[in-house]
């Protein structure tokens, strides 16, 4: 892993797609800074297709796909992707699970969470839970006092014991039923919407992230960048990004855009 500032001028030649996490990668301290939004607009103007890959809920993803200068959004850790066709004024929605499966999954997840909550004082679902369709998000620091690491690990373990997949982001424990991931849905999106196969994606995609739940993306893609706030998690990562920015969050994302656009 090298400082992004040391990258050769041609290090990102051939990159057409910028896949990026949202929280603490495009955002900074819980807000969307002007620098990162300007970076999104500059990338779009240069013909780069930005795809937000996030654990955030369907309700948020619909808004981002419509109003942000992005090509698509992968949401709820790979449960779906949304792509807004601005010419046809139509939203393309692709889901990993059927309506019936999602309803059954929700009952199972709620039962697991009820058991965890009964024995774990102080935990709460995320404020964006009402806008989710596939997963459950347990807040451990966004709108609550930060939970201890051992409590976070216990929450993950309890979901897994109940038959769910659970991942830790920078703010939530996300849990879902089914065999899907950010990586799987991102590759599906690239293939179905942009005719980019998995092999070609290795040369045409850069991924930007900030936390351990981005590790599968760091491991898969050839061109990867961590924003500076990833540093505290590096010891826990077996797959690290190729580059790391000087600045955290959205300011680091702006560094990535500047490198891609050679400005």
N, C-alpha and C positions, 0 to 999 in steps of 0.2 A: 504494500500500500504506500503510495507516494502522494505528496502534496499536489493538489490539482494545479497550482501555480507553476509547477515544474513540468507540466505536460508539454510535449512538442506541439508546434502549431498544427501539425497534421494528425494529431492523435485521435481526433474525432471526425476525420474526413469520412464521408459515406454514411453518417448517421442521419436517418430520416425521422426516427421516432424517439421521443423522450417519454419514457414511462417513469412516473414519480409517485412516491408516497405523498400524502397530504399533510397530516398533523406533524408539526415540528420539522417538516421538510420544506413544504411550500409556505406554511404558516410559521410564525415566530411568537412565542409567548402567548399563544391562544388567539392571535390575530393574523389577518392577511395583510402583510406590509405592502406598501406601494411598489417597492423594488421587485418583489416576486411577481406581482400582477403585471407590472410592466415587462418583466422577463417572459411571462406567458404570451403577452401580446407580440413581443418582438420575435419570439420563436414562431408563432403562427404566421406573422408577416413574412418571415424568411422561408416559409413552406415546410417547417418542421411540424410534425403531428405530435401533440402532447396528449398523453393518456394518464389521467389520475388513477392511481391504484391504491385503494383505501379500505379501511375497515368501517368507514362511516356509512350511515343508513341510506336506504333507497330514497327517502324523501330528500335528503341532502344531494344525493347523486343526480337525481332528476334536475334539480336546480342548477347544479354545476354544469351538467351536460348542455343545458339550455343557454345559460348566461355567461359561462366562462369561455375564454378563447382556447378551447380544448377540442380534440377530435372525438374523445369518448371518455367514459368513466367506468372503471371496474370497481364494484362496491361490495361491502359486507364480506371482505376477505375472499372474494372470488365467487360469491353466490350468483352474480349476474354482471352483465355490462349493459350500459345505456349509451346509445349514439344518436345524437340529434341531427336530422337532415334539415339544414336550414333552408334549402330550396323547396323541398316538399312540405316543410313545417310538420314533420312527423318524427316521433321518438321511436327508435328501434330498441326493443328490450329483449334480451336473451337471458334466460335463467338456467341454472344447473338443475334445479329440482322443480317438480310439478306443483301445482297449487295444492293438491291433496297431500303430497309429501311434505310440503312446507307447513301445512296445518298440523300434521302428525308430529313433525319435528318440534314445532313450537310447544306443544303439550309436553313433550319429553323434556325439553330444555327448561320450561317453567317448573316442572316437578323437581328437576335436579337443583335449580337455583333455590327453590323453597327450602330444600333440605340444607343447603349451604347457609342460607340466611338465618335459619333457625339456630345454628350453632356458631355463627360468626358475627358477633356484634359489630355494628358500624359499617357494614357493607351495603351498597345500594346499586341499583341498575343505573346506567348512564341516563343523563337527561334527554338524550336523543333516542332512547329505546322505543318510544311510541311510533317512530318513523321507520322502524326496521321490519323487514319481512322474512328474514331467514335466520338471523342469529340473535344471541343475547349478549349484551355488553355490560360488564360490571365495572363501574367507575372506581379506580383506585387513587386518582389524584387530580382529575380535571375539575370537579366541583365539590370534592370532599377532601378532608385532611388525608395526606398520603398514607396508605396502608403499609405496614412493614413487609419487607420482601418475603418473609416466611409465610405471611398470610396470603400474599399474592400466589406464591407457589402452592399453597394448600388449596386455594380456589381452583387453580388449574388442575390439580390432581383430582379433586372431587368431580369436576366436569368429566375428566377422562374416565374415571371409575364408572360414571353413569352412561358411558358410551358416546360421549361427544368429543369433538376435537376442540382444543382450547389453545389460544395463542395470546401472548402478551405484547401489547403495543406500548407506546410511550405514555398512554393515559388509561387504557382499558384492558381488561381480560375479555377477549371475544371468544364465544363458544358457539359451535354449530354442529349439526348432524349431517353426515354425508362426506363423501370423498371428493372434495374440491379445494382449490387453493387460488391465491392471487396469481401464481405462475400459470397454472392450468388455464384459467379464464383469460389471462392476458394473451397467451399463445392462441387460444381459440378466437379471440377478438381479431388479432393480427391476421389470422388465416381467413376468417369469414368476411371481414369487412374491408381488408386491404390487400388480400391475396399475397401475404407474406408468410412463407412457411417457416417452421421452427429453425431450420438450418440457416436460411437467409437472415432471420431475425438476429442471429449472433453478430452479424456484421453491421446491421442497420439500426439497432436499438441501443440506447444508453438508459440505464436504470439508476435512479437517485433515491436514497432512503436514509433512515436515521435510527433504526432500532433493531433488536434481535429478530423481530418478525419479518424483517426484510431479507434475512439470510438466504432463503431459497432463491430469491431473485439475484442476490450477489453471487450465489454459487452457479447459477445457470448462465447468466449473460456475460459476455466477454468485456463489455464496456460498462463499468459500474462506478458510482460515486457515492460516498457517504458525506453528509453534511457534518460540520464540526461537532455537533452535539451527539454524534455516534461514539465519540472517543471513550466515554465511561463504560461502554458495553463491549469494547473490542476484545477484552480478555475472555469473554464468554462466547465469542464467535469462532467457529471453525472455518467459515468462509467469509473473508473480508472483502470490501470493495477494492477496486484497483486504485482509486484515488480518494482523497478527502479534501474538503474545502477548508478555507481559513476561518470563515464565518459560520455561525449556526443557522439552522432553520431557513427561512425565506431569503435571508441575505446570502446564505450559502448556495441556495438554488439559483439566485441571480448570478453568482460566480460561474455556475455550470452553464447557464445560458450565454454569458459573455464568452466563455471558452468555445462553445459551439459556434457562436456567431462571429468569433474572432474580432471582438470589439474591446 
